[in-house]
Amino acid sequence: MPAIMTMLADHAARQLLDFSQKLDINLLDNVVNCLYHGEGAQQRMAQEVLTHLKEHPDAWTRVDTILEFSQNMNTKYYGLQILENVIKTRWKILPRNQCE
């Protein structure tokens, strides 16, 4: 895998997983586009970044932003998958005020 692609994937992952920063919807849309339209290593890197984001315990807190601001239907679907995952696995242990 070319070093520049690895650096770009690392940058995207760090930025998308930094929950102290505002979510960069354009970056997320680009990563999702790489998953659906990329090839080979590019597709694998996009999958890895999206998997890390989806598995982050606070990922569900970004779903509203994804659904409201993304223009990409695949990104919106990805956001709904994050929400579905938290409902299936962690809903009963979330503080009640976060469930409303």
SULPEGI-V110862 format. One record per residue. N is the residue number from 0. PHI is phi in whole degrees, 0 to 359 (999 if undefined). Layout:
N_PHI / N_PHI
This chain:
0_999 / 1_301 / 2_300 / 3_296 / 4_293 / 5_297 / 6_297 / 7_295 / 8_295 / 9_298 / 10_297 / 11_298 / 12_298 / 13_300 / 14_292 / 15_289 / 16_266 / 17_272 / 18_281 / 19_275 / 20_251 / 21_295 / 22_294 / 23_272 / 24_299 / 25_299 / 26_296 / 27_298 / 28_302 / 29_295 / 30_295 / 31_297 / 32_299 / 33_297 / 34_296 / 35_275 / 36_239 / 37_280 / 38_224 / 39_54 / 40_299 / 41_298 / 42_293 / 43_296 / 44_295 / 45_298 / 46_299 / 47_296 / 48_298 / 49_293 / 50_294 / 51_299 / 52_295 / 53_298 / 54_278 / 55_294 / 56_301 / 57_257 / 58_302 / 59_297 / 60_287 / 61_259 / 62_298 / 63_300 / 64_295 / 65_299 / 66_292 / 67_281 / 68_252 / 69_286 / 70_261 / 71_261 / 72_296 / 73_293 / 74_291 / 75_297 / 76_298 / 77_301 / 78_301 / 79_293 / 80_294 / 81_299 / 82_296 / 83_301 / 84_298 / 85_291 / 86_294 / 87_288 / 88_250 / 89_227 / 90_304 / 91_288 / 92_258 / 93_286 / 94_302 / 95_305 / 96_295 / 97_278 / 98_275 / 99_271
